[in-house]
Amino acid sequence: MTPARRRLLADLVRGAAAAQIVSPVPSPCRSICKMERASGFCEGCLRTIEEIAAWSNADDAERRRVWALLPARVSQLCEEGSQA
C-alpha cells in the first residue's frame, strides 16, 4: 500500500467513525475530484458518481451507510493494484 493510500485509509476510517456520531453527517469530499475510470470511484473520497450526486438530498442514515463503505474500498483498490 502506498503512503498516499495509507493516509487516505486512515482518514476514511477516522471519518467513518466520526460520521456515526455526528449530525449532520459531514461529506467525505477531500477536494480531489477526479473519477477513476477503472474503479468508478472518486480519487479523493472513493464515492461513486451516484453517491456524490445523491449526497445533498441524503438523510443522515444514508450518509452513514456510504461512509461505512469507504474504508473497504481503499483495501479493494490496493488489492487490485497489487494484482496488476
VMD Tcl script that builds the backbone (N, CA, C; Angstrom):
set m [mol new atoms 252]
animate dup $m
set s [atomselect $m all]
$s set {name element resname resid chain x y z} {
  {N N MET 1 A 0.857 -1.174 0.000}
  {CA C MET 1 A 0.000 0.000 0.000}
  {C C MET 1 A 0.903 1.237 0.000}
  {N N THR 2 A 0.612 2.152 -0.873}
  {CA C THR 2 A 1.416 3.361 -0.955}
  {C C THR 2 A 1.149 4.264 0.251}
  {N N PRO 3 A 2.076 5.146 0.560}
  {CA C PRO 3 A 1.846 6.078 1.673}
  {C C PRO 3 A 0.588 6.932 1.475}
  {N N ALA 4 A 0.315 7.334 0.247}
  {CA C ALA 4 A -0.885 8.141 -0.017}
  {C C ALA 4 A -2.153 7.336 0.258}
  {N N ARG 5 A -2.170 6.087 -0.162}
  {CA C ARG 5 A -3.339 5.230 0.101}
  {C C ARG 5 A -3.467 4.951 1.599}
  {N N ARG 6 A -2.342 4.784 2.276}
  {CA C ARG 6 A -2.360 4.553 3.716}
  {C C ARG 6 A -2.973 5.758 4.445}
  {N N ARG 7 A -2.584 6.974 4.032}
  {CA C ARG 7 A -3.157 8.189 4.623}
  {C C ARG 7 A -4.645 8.288 4.320}
  {N N LEU 8 A -5.028 7.976 3.074}
  {CA C LEU 8 A -6.443 8.020 2.700}
  {C C LEU 8 A -7.242 7.031 3.539}
  {N N LEU 9 A -6.721 5.824 3.707}
  {CA C LEU 9 A -7.403 4.825 4.520}
  {C C LEU 9 A -7.567 5.320 5.959}
  {N N ALA 10 A -6.507 5.858 6.538}
  {CA C ALA 10 A -6.577 6.359 7.910}
  {C C ALA 10 A -7.608 7.477 8.024}
  {N N ASP 11 A -7.607 8.395 7.065}
  {CA C ASP 11 A -8.580 9.494 7.076}
  {C C ASP 11 A -10.010 8.972 6.963}
  {N N LEU 12 A -10.215 7.998 6.085}
  {CA C LEU 12 A -11.565 7.477 5.883}
  {C C LEU 12 A -12.040 6.646 7.072}
  {N N VAL 13 A -11.146 5.919 7.710}
  {CA C VAL 13 A -11.528 5.153 8.905}
  {C C VAL 13 A -11.928 6.113 10.020}
  {N N ARG 14 A -11.113 7.159 10.243}
  {CA C ARG 14 A -11.469 8.161 11.261}
  {C C ARG 14 A -12.778 8.854 10.904}
  {N N GLY 15 A -12.930 9.228 9.636}
  {CA C GLY 15 A -14.150 9.905 9.204}
  {C C GLY 15 A -15.371 9.028 9.339}
  {N N ALA 16 A -15.234 7.757 8.997}
  {CA C ALA 16 A -16.370 6.829 9.098}
  {C C ALA 16 A -16.795 6.672 10.551}
  {N N ALA 17 A -15.830 6.622 11.462}
  {CA C ALA 17 A -16.164 6.511 12.886}
  {C C ALA 17 A -16.855 7.782 13.368}
  {N N ALA 18 A -16.334 8.932 12.986}
  {CA C ALA 18 A -16.940 10.200 13.396}
  {C C ALA 18 A -18.331 10.366 12.805}
  {N N ALA 19 A -18.529 9.911 11.583}
  {CA C ALA 19 A -19.822 10.062 10.915}
  {C C ALA 19 A -20.934 9.315 11.639}
  {N N GLN 20 A -20.564 8.309 12.411}
  {CA C GLN 20 A -21.573 7.532 13.132}
  {C C GLN 20 A -22.141 8.274 14.339}
  {N N ILE 21 A -21.455 9.342 14.773}
  {CA C ILE 21 A -21.895 10.010 15.998}
  {C C ILE 21 A -22.222 11.484 15.828}
  {N N VAL 22 A -21.941 12.073 14.674}
  {CA C VAL 22 A -22.226 13.498 14.491}
  {C C VAL 22 A -23.428 13.689 13.569}
  {N N SER 23 A -24.062 14.829 13.739}
  {CA C SER 23 A -25.184 15.181 12.880}
  {C C SER 23 A -25.177 16.689 12.713}
  {N N PRO 24 A -25.267 17.190 11.515}
  {CA C PRO 24 A -25.385 16.437 10.269}
  {C C PRO 24 A -24.075 15.722 9.916}
  {N N VAL 25 A -24.214 14.641 9.186}
  {CA C VAL 25 A -23.060 13.842 8.782}
  {C C VAL 25 A -22.278 14.629 7.724}
  {N N PRO 26 A -20.980 14.844 7.955}
  {CA C PRO 26 A -20.182 15.613 7.001}
  {C C PRO 26 A -19.879 14.829 5.731}
  {N N SER 27 A -19.593 15.547 4.693}
  {CA C SER 27 A -19.206 14.933 3.427}
  {C C SER 27 A -17.785 14.384 3.522}
  {N N PRO 28 A -17.515 13.259 2.871}
  {CA C PRO 28 A -16.147 12.740 2.837}
  {C C PRO 28 A -15.282 13.413 1.773}
  {N N CYS 29 A -15.829 14.403 1.065}
  {CA C CYS 29 A -15.091 15.077 -0.004}
  {C C CYS 29 A -13.782 15.649 0.521}
  {N N ARG 30 A -12.708 15.421 -0.244}
  {CA C ARG 30 A -11.385 15.930 0.108}
  {C C ARG 30 A -10.894 16.926 -0.933}
  {N N SER 31 A -11.797 17.393 -1.787}
  {CA C SER 31 A -11.491 18.351 -2.858}
  {C C SER 31 A -10.437 17.825 -3.827}
  {N N ILE 32 A -10.460 16.522 -4.041}
  {CA C ILE 32 A -9.648 15.870 -5.067}
  {C C ILE 32 A -10.665 15.158 -5.962}
  {N N CYS 33 A -11.309 15.917 -6.790}
  {CA C CYS 33 A -12.487 15.438 -7.520}
  {C C CYS 33 A -12.117 14.957 -8.914}
  {N N LYS 34 A -11.769 13.688 -8.988}
  {CA C LYS 34 A -11.414 13.069 -10.259}
  {C C LYS 34 A -11.863 11.616 -10.195}
  {N N MET 35 A -12.687 11.220 -11.129}
  {CA C MET 35 A -13.194 9.856 -11.148}
  {C C MET 35 A -12.168 8.915 -11.777}
  {N N GLU 36 A -11.904 7.809 -11.090}
  {CA C GLU 36 A -11.023 6.773 -11.637}
  {C C GLU 36 A -11.843 5.898 -12.576}
  {N N ARG 37 A -11.419 5.838 -13.797}
  {CA C ARG 37 A -12.171 5.094 -14.809}
  {C C ARG 37 A -12.309 3.612 -14.459}
  {N N ALA 38 A -11.237 2.993 -14.014}
  {CA C ALA 38 A -11.243 1.547 -13.758}
  {C C ALA 38 A -12.166 1.165 -12.610}
  {N N SER 39 A -12.110 1.929 -11.519}
  {CA C SER 39 A -12.889 1.564 -10.334}
  {C C SER 39 A -14.266 2.202 -10.305}
  {N N GLY 40 A -14.400 3.376 -10.922}
  {CA C GLY 40 A -15.653 4.120 -10.838}
  {C C GLY 40 A -15.770 4.944 -9.564}
  {N N PHE 41 A -14.669 5.055 -8.799}
  {CA C PHE 41 A -14.660 5.812 -7.553}
  {C C PHE 41 A -13.919 7.136 -7.755}
  {N N CYS 42 A -14.316 8.140 -6.980}
  {CA C CYS 42 A -13.596 9.401 -6.946}
  {C C CYS 42 A -12.244 9.163 -6.283}
  {N N GLU 43 A -11.183 9.743 -6.821}
  {CA C GLU 43 A -9.848 9.562 -6.235}
  {C C GLU 43 A -9.754 10.130 -4.828}
  {N N GLY 44 A -10.498 11.177 -4.541}
  {CA C GLY 44 A -10.395 11.828 -3.244}
  {C C GLY 44 A -11.213 11.192 -2.144}
  {N N CYS 45 A -12.460 10.839 -2.448}
  {CA C CYS 45 A -13.356 10.358 -1.383}
  {C C CYS 45 A -13.828 8.919 -1.573}
  {N N LEU 46 A -13.537 8.345 -2.713}
  {CA C LEU 46 A -13.895 6.964 -3.048}
  {C C LEU 46 A -15.405 6.713 -3.140}
  {N N ARG 47 A -16.173 7.779 -3.345}
  {CA C ARG 47 A -17.602 7.579 -3.606}
  {C C ARG 47 A -17.809 7.406 -5.105}
  {N N THR 48 A -18.907 6.780 -5.459}
  {CA C THR 48 A -19.292 6.685 -6.861}
  {C C THR 48 A -19.943 7.998 -7.279}
  {N N ILE 49 A -20.065 8.213 -8.558}
  {CA C ILE 49 A -20.707 9.435 -9.037}
  {C C ILE 49 A -22.163 9.492 -8.560}
  {N N GLU 50 A -22.814 8.344 -8.469}
  {CA C GLU 50 A -24.193 8.296 -7.983}
  {C C GLU 50 A -24.272 8.716 -6.517}
  {N N GLU 51 A -23.316 8.239 -5.713}
  {CA C GLU 51 A -23.286 8.610 -4.295}
  {C C GLU 51 A -23.013 10.099 -4.113}
  {N N ILE 52 A -22.125 10.629 -4.923}
  {CA C ILE 52 A -21.812 12.059 -4.856}
  {C C ILE 52 A -23.037 12.883 -5.233}
  {N N ALA 53 A -23.702 12.505 -6.315}
  {CA C ALA 53 A -24.866 13.253 -6.788}
  {C C ALA 53 A -26.017 13.210 -5.785}
  {N N ALA 54 A -26.171 12.103 -5.080}
  {CA C ALA 54 A -27.287 11.940 -4.144}
  {C C ALA 54 A -26.994 12.526 -2.760}
  {N N TRP 55 A -25.742 12.882 -2.490}
  {CA C TRP 55 A -25.333 13.276 -1.142}
  {C C TRP 55 A -26.167 14.429 -0.577}
  {N N SER 56 A -26.390 15.464 -1.346}
  {CA C SER 56 A -27.065 16.651 -0.799}
  {C C SER 56 A -28.504 16.373 -0.379}
  {N N ASN 57 A -29.134 15.382 -0.958}
  {CA C ASN 57 A -30.508 15.041 -0.596}
  {C C ASN 57 A -30.608 13.836 0.339}
  {N N ALA 58 A -29.480 13.233 0.672}
  {CA C ALA 58 A -29.480 12.031 1.510}
  {C C ALA 58 A -29.691 12.398 2.978}
  {N N ASP 59 A -30.377 11.519 3.697}
  {CA C ASP 59 A -30.523 11.732 5.141}
  {C C ASP 59 A -29.273 11.190 5.850}
  {N N ASP 60 A -29.182 11.442 7.153}
  {CA C ASP 60 A -28.002 11.013 7.900}
  {C C ASP 60 A -27.782 9.504 7.834}
  {N N ALA 61 A -28.838 8.717 7.852}
  {CA C ALA 61 A -28.686 7.256 7.796}
  {C C ALA 61 A -28.022 6.830 6.484}
  {N N GLU 62 A -28.439 7.413 5.385}
  {CA C GLU 62 A -27.848 7.073 4.083}
  {C C GLU 62 A -26.394 7.554 4.024}
  {N N ARG 63 A -26.135 8.727 4.536}
  {CA C ARG 63 A -24.766 9.233 4.539}
  {C C ARG 63 A -23.858 8.338 5.378}
  {N N ARG 64 A -24.358 7.868 6.502}
  {CA C ARG 64 A -23.560 6.949 7.339}
  {C C ARG 64 A -23.309 5.630 6.609}
  {N N ARG 65 A -24.301 5.166 5.884}
  {CA C ARG 65 A -24.141 3.932 5.108}
  {C C ARG 65 A -23.015 4.093 4.091}
  {N N VAL 66 A -23.000 5.213 3.391}
  {CA C VAL 66 A -21.950 5.466 2.396}
  {C C VAL 66 A -20.591 5.563 3.076}
  {N N TRP 67 A -20.512 6.323 4.165}
  {CA C TRP 67 A -19.254 6.439 4.896}
  {C C TRP 67 A -18.712 5.067 5.284}
  {N N ALA 68 A -19.581 4.181 5.730}
  {CA C ALA 68 A -19.165 2.853 6.187}
  {C C ALA 68 A -18.540 2.021 5.061}
  {N N LEU 69 A -18.871 2.319 3.814}
  {CA C LEU 69 A -18.338 1.583 2.667}
  {C C LEU 69 A -16.918 2.009 2.291}
  {N N LEU 70 A -16.548 3.214 2.636}
  {CA C LEU 70 A -15.327 3.805 2.090}
  {C C LEU 70 A -14.023 3.132 2.514}
  {N N PRO 71 A -13.800 2.793 3.789}
  {CA C PRO 71 A -12.529 2.147 4.140}
  {C C PRO 71 A -12.287 0.834 3.374}
  {N N ALA 72 A -13.313 0.060 3.162}
  {CA C ALA 72 A -13.144 -1.203 2.431}
  {C C ALA 72 A -12.767 -0.950 0.971}
  {N N ARG 73 A -13.196 0.178 0.441}
  {CA C ARG 73 A -12.853 0.493 -0.952}
  {C C ARG 73 A -11.366 0.769 -1.103}
  {N N VAL 74 A -10.740 1.367 -0.105}
  {CA C VAL 74 A -9.292 1.576 -0.158}
  {C C VAL 74 A -8.606 0.225 -0.231}
  {N N SER 75 A -8.995 -0.691 0.637}
  {CA C SER 75 A -8.403 -2.030 0.646}
  {C C SER 75 A -8.622 -2.732 -0.686}
  {N N GLN 76 A -9.825 -2.615 -1.225}
  {CA C GLN 76 A -10.150 -3.230 -2.518}
  {C C GLN 76 A -9.234 -2.693 -3.609}
  {N N LEU 77 A -9.046 -1.383 -3.654}
  {CA C LEU 77 A -8.188 -0.786 -4.685}
  {C C LEU 77 A -6.735 -1.206 -4.501}
  {N N CYS 78 A -6.287 -1.318 -3.265}
  {CA C CYS 78 A -4.905 -1.748 -3.016}
  {C C CYS 78 A -4.700 -3.190 -3.456}
  {N N GLU 79 A -5.677 -4.047 -3.204}
  {CA C GLU 79 A -5.578 -5.448 -3.634}
  {C C GLU 79 A -5.542 -5.540 -5.154}
  {N N GLU 80 A -6.403 -4.776 -5.805}
  {CA C GLU 80 A -6.443 -4.786 -7.270}
  {C C GLU 80 A -5.119 -4.272 -7.844}
  {N N GLY 81 A -4.554 -3.253 -7.194}
  {CA C GLY 81 A -3.286 -2.698 -7.657}
  {C C GLY 81 A -2.130 -3.662 -7.504}
  {N N SER 82 A -2.164 -4.466 -6.445}
  {CA C SER 82 A -1.078 -5.413 -6.228}
  {C C SER 82 A -1.168 -6.620 -7.160}
  {N N GLN 83 A -2.349 -6.863 -7.697}
  {CA C GLN 83 A -2.538 -7.984 -8.613}
  {C C GLN 83 A -2.205 -7.606 -10.050}
  {N N ALA 84 A -2.158 -6.328 -10.326}
  {CA C ALA 84 A -1.899 -5.854 -11.703}
  {C C ALA 84 A -0.438 -5.955 -12.072}
}
mol reanalyze $m
mol bondsrecalc $m
mol representation Tube
mol addrep $m
